[in-house]
């Protein structure tokens, strides 16, 4: 069974955090070659991993990391507003109920069918978390291939500006509306949690 642990402030089991940061290092640094900070040679952690960050961490019954995502409040410094505002024709969306999805990470150890199941479950968890916490919109940045997949998930989603080539990659920004109809829209597009996740709310450990 999949388990989703979501932070609502700044506390989460230390084992979940360590596994998430290790997975992020494996994916974003080792595989994708991002030039981002690495702590102790093991953990991908940047300046946005502070007490204001929210996390969704998907694990299996043994507590093994399967997938994760970080949510940043847009009324504070966040990636789109700080580093890539040029991706938005009318400025990055900000507001008390708008959060930025960052570090969407699928564990490299997953096989193809597992990756799809984990991806779908994590997307559904993002929607469930938003509905539970009063989040009405997400923003995000994605390379073009992933950006096109996100648009096809069936939810109300639109680009914030044309793709731009930045540091050798084609990047685009997007916004996603979350409301009571979103789960049905995802379901119609085939984005469903293969196993109903158990959601626990925790505060990240200091």
C-alpha positions as CSV (number, residue, x, y, z in Angstrom):
1,X,0.0,0.0,0.0
2,X,1.2,3.5,-0.8
3,X,1.4,6.0,2.1
4,X,1.5,9.8,1.6
5,X,3.0,11.9,4.3
6,X,2.2,15.6,3.9
7,X,3.6,18.5,6.0
8,X,1.3,21.3,6.9
9,X,3.9,23.4,8.7
10,X,7.6,22.5,9.2
11,X,7.8,19.0,10.7
12,X,8.1,15.5,9.2
13,X,9.6,12.2,10.3
14,X,13.4,12.4,9.9
15,X,13.5,9.2,7.9
16,X,11.1,10.5,5.3
17,X,13.1,13.7,4.9
18,X,16.5,12.0,4.6
19,X,15.1,9.5,2.0
20,X,13.5,12.4,0.0
21,X,16.6,14.5,0.0
22,X,18.7,11.4,-1.1
23,X,16.3,10.6,-3.9
24,X,16.4,14.3,-5.0
25,X,20.2,14.1,-5.2
26,X,20.1,10.9,-7.2
27,X,17.6,12.3,-9.7
28,X,18.4,15.9,-10.1
29,X,22.2,15.9,-9.5
30,X,23.4,12.4,-10.5
31,X,21.0,11.8,-13.4
32,X,19.9,15.2,-14.7
33,X,23.2,17.0,-13.8
34,X,21.6,20.1,-12.2
35,X,24.0,22.5,-10.6
36,X,22.4,22.7,-7.2
37,X,23.7,22.4,-3.6
38,X,24.5,18.9,-2.2
39,X,24.9,18.4,1.6
40,X,27.4,15.8,2.9
41,X,27.6,14.4,-0.7
42,X,24.2,12.7,-0.1
43,X,21.3,15.2,0.1
44,X,20.0,17.7,-2.4
45,X,18.9,20.7,-0.2
46,X,18.7,24.3,-1.3
47,X,17.7,27.6,0.3
48,X,14.0,26.9,-0.2
49,X,14.1,23.9,2.1
50,X,13.2,25.9,5.1
51,X,10.4,26.0,7.7
52,X,8.0,27.4,5.1
53,X,8.3,24.5,2.7
54,X,5.6,21.9,2.5
55,X,6.4,18.3,1.4
56,X,4.4,15.4,0.1
57,X,6.4,12.1,0.4
58,X,5.0,8.8,-1.0
59,X,6.4,5.6,0.5
60,X,5.6,1.9,0.4
61,X,4.6,-0.3,3.3
62,X,8.3,-0.6,4.4
63,X,8.8,3.2,4.4
64,X,10.9,3.2,1.2
65,X,10.8,6.5,-0.8
66,X,8.8,6.2,-4.0
67,X,8.1,9.8,-4.9
68,X,7.9,13.3,-3.4
69,X,7.2,16.9,-4.2
70,X,7.9,20.2,-2.4
71,X,5.4,23.0,-2.2
72,X,6.5,26.6,-1.7
73,X,4.2,29.5,-0.7
74,X,4.2,32.2,-3.4
75,X,4.0,35.1,-1.0
76,X,7.6,34.3,0.0
77,X,10.7,33.7,-2.2
78,X,10.1,30.8,-4.5
79,X,11.8,29.5,-7.6
80,X,9.6,30.9,-10.4
81,X,9.4,34.4,-8.8
82,X,13.1,34.4,-7.8
83,X,14.9,32.9,-10.8
84,X,12.5,32.6,-13.7
85,X,10.0,35.4,-13.8
86,X,10.8,35.9,-17.5
87,X,8.8,32.7,-18.1
88,X,5.6,34.5,-17.3
89,X,4.0,37.0,-19.6
90,X,2.2,38.8,-16.8
91,X,4.4,38.0,-13.8
92,X,4.5,34.9,-11.6
93,X,1.1,34.2,-9.9
94,X,1.2,34.9,-6.2
95,X,-1.3,34.7,-3.4
96,X,-2.1,33.2,0.0
97,X,-3.8,30.2,-1.7
98,X,-1.2,29.8,-4.5
99,X,1.7,27.4,-4.0
100,X,4.5,26.4,-6.3
101,X,5.2,22.7,-7.1
102,X,8.9,22.1,-7.1
103,X,11.2,19.0,-6.9
104,X,8.6,16.6,-8.2
105,X,10.7,13.5,-7.8
106,X,10.1,9.8,-8.8
107,X,12.6,7.4,-7.3
108,X,15.1,6.1,-9.9
109,X,14.7,2.5,-8.6
110,X,11.2,2.3,-9.9
111,X,10.3,0.2,-12.9
112,X,8.3,1.7,-15.7
113,X,4.9,0.5,-14.5
114,X,5.8,1.5,-10.9
115,X,6.8,5.0,-12.1
116,X,3.4,5.5,-13.7
117,X,1.5,4.3,-10.6
118,X,3.7,6.5,-8.3
119,X,3.4,9.5,-10.6
120,X,-0.4,9.2,-10.8
121,X,-0.7,8.7,-7.0
122,X,1.5,11.7,-6.3
123,X,-0.5,13.9,-8.7
124,X,-3.7,12.9,-6.9
125,X,-2.0,13.5,-3.6
126,X,-1.2,17.0,-4.7
127,X,-4.8,17.6,-5.5
128,X,-6.1,16.1,-2.3
129,X,-3.6,18.1,-0.2
130,X,-4.7,21.3,-2.0
131,X,-8.4,20.7,-1.4
132,X,-7.7,19.9,2.3
133,X,-5.5,22.9,2.9
134,X,-7.4,25.5,0.9
135,X,-4.9,25.8,-2.0
136,X,-6.7,27.0,-5.1
137,X,-3.9,27.2,-7.6
138,X,-0.5,25.7,-8.2
139,X,2.3,27.1,-10.3
140,X,5.3,25.1,-11.6
141,X,8.3,25.2,-14.0
142,X,9.0,22.2,-16.3
143,X,11.2,21.2,-19.2
144,X,9.2,21.0,-22.3
145,X,8.6,17.2,-22.4
146,X,7.4,17.1,-18.8
147,X,5.4,20.3,-19.4
148,X,3.4,18.6,-22.2
149,X,2.6,15.6,-20.0
150,X,1.3,17.9,-17.2
151,X,-1.0,19.7,-19.6
152,X,-2.4,16.3,-20.7
153,X,-3.4,15.2,-17.1
154,X,-6.9,16.6,-17.7
155,X,-7.0,19.2,-15.0
156,X,-7.5,22.9,-15.7
157,X,-3.9,23.9,-16.6
158,X,-2.4,26.6,-18.9
159,X,1.0,28.0,-19.8
160,X,2.0,31.3,-18.2
161,X,4.1,32.3,-21.2
162,X,5.9,30.7,-24.2
163,X,8.8,28.2,-23.6
164,X,12.2,29.8,-23.4
165,X,15.7,28.3,-23.7
166,X,17.6,28.9,-20.5
167,X,20.9,27.3,-19.6
168,X,20.6,24.8,-22.4
169,X,17.0,23.6,-21.6
170,X,13.6,24.5,-22.9
171,X,11.6,25.6,-19.9
172,X,8.0,26.7,-19.5
173,X,5.9,27.9,-16.5
174,X,2.3,26.9,-15.9
175,X,-0.6,27.3,-13.6
176,X,-3.1,24.7,-12.4
177,X,-6.5,25.5,-10.9
178,X,-7.6,23.2,-8.1
179,X,-11.2,22.9,-7.1
180,X,-13.9,20.3,-6.3
181,X,-14.0,19.2,-10.0
182,X,-10.3,18.5,-10.3
183,X,-10.4,14.9,-9.1
184,X,-13.1,14.0,-11.6
185,X,-11.1,15.7,-14.4
186,X,-8.0,13.7,-13.5
187,X,-10.0,10.5,-13.3
188,X,-11.4,11.1,-16.8
189,X,-7.9,11.4,-18.1
190,X,-6.8,8.2,-16.5
191,X,-4.8,9.9,-13.6
192,X,-5.9,7.9,-10.6
193,X,-4.2,6.5,-7.5
194,X,-3.8,2.8,-8.2
195,X,-4.0,2.2,-4.4
196,X,-5.9,4.6,-2.2
197,X,-3.1,6.5,-0.3
198,X,-3.3,6.9,3.5
199,X,-2.6,10.6,4.2
200,X,-1.0,11.6,7.5
201,X,-0.3,15.3,8.4
202,X,3.0,16.0,10.1
203,X,5.3,18.9,11.0
204,X,8.8,18.9,9.7
205,X,11.5,18.2,12.3
206,X,14.0,20.9,13.0
